[in-house]
Amino acid sequence: MFKMTKTDLAKKSDAQLFALFQEASQASVPATADAGSAHSLLAMIRAEIAKRGPSP
């Protein structure tokens, strides 16, 4: 189960966000028990990436 807050994500580096996104993507398969929380985490990660804007 993924338990992250927006504050937790804001503290992560870009590389850490990318790795977490990959992990959540794999867990978001419907047959996975964590699919619901993985989908929520993916949405939160996308929002954090959008908030940070494009890479320099």
Long-range contacts (C-beta under 8 A, 24 or more apart in sequence): 1-34, 1-37, 2-27, 2-34, 2-37, 2-38, 2-40, 2-41, 3-37, 4-41, 4-44, 6-44, 6-47, 6-48, 9-44, 9-45, 9-48, 10-48, 12-48, 14-52, 14-55, 17-45, 17-48, 17-49, 20-45, 21-45
